[in-house]
Amino acid sequence: MKVQLSIEEVPEIKFGNKGPLIRIRDEHGKNVGKLRIGQATVRWAKGSTPERNAKTVSVEKFVEYLDNL
C-alpha cells in the first residue's frame, strides 16, 4: 500500500507533553490512521478510531520494534 504523510519539515520538533501528530492517508486520500509520538509514548489510532482509544506503547518498545524489522 502506498501512503501519504502530512508532516512539515522543520529543523527541530518540540515534543511537549503530547508530541506531534502525523496523519497517514493512502494514495487515494483515505484516512489510514494517526500516529502521535510523545516524550514517553507512541500512540496509534487506526482509521477513524478516536485518539483516546489509540493503542499506546512506550517509546523504548517502539524503537525496539523498529530495530527488529
N, C-alpha and C positions, 0 to 999 in steps of 0.2 A: 504494500500500500504506500502510495506517495502521500506525504503530508505537507501542510503549510504551517509554519510557525510565525507568530506575530510577536516580535521582540525588538526593541530598539537597541541599536548598537551604541553603547555608552562605555567610556573607559573604566568606570567603576560603578558597581551597583551596591547601594547601602541596603542591607537586608532588613534592618529594623526588627520588629517583633514578628511580623507576618512574612516578609520576604516578597520577592517579585512573583507575579502571576503570569504564567505562559499559557496562552490559549493555543490549542492544536486543532487544525482543521485538515480534512482530506483534500485531494486535488479538485474536488467539486465545491469546496467551501463548507461542507457539512462538518459540524462540530464533532470532534473525536473526544475531546476532554480538556481538562485544565490541570496544570502542574504548578504547584506553589512550592518554592524552595526557600525555607526559612533558616534561621540560625541553627536550630536543633533538629528540625523535622522536614521531611519532604511529604507533600500531600498530593494524591492523585484522585481526581473526580472524573470518572469516565462518562462520556456523553453529557446528558443533561442532569446528571447527579448533582444535587446541591453540594456546595463546598463543605458544609457542616457534616455531610455524610461521606466525605472523602476517605480513602484509605490512607493511613499515616504510617510512616516508617522513619526511624532515626536517620540522620544524615550519615552516620557511620555505616549503618546497614545498607543504605542506598549506594554508597561508594563501594562497599564490599560486593554488592550485586553487580555493579558496573565492572569492577575488576575481574569478576568471574565470567564475563561474557566472552 
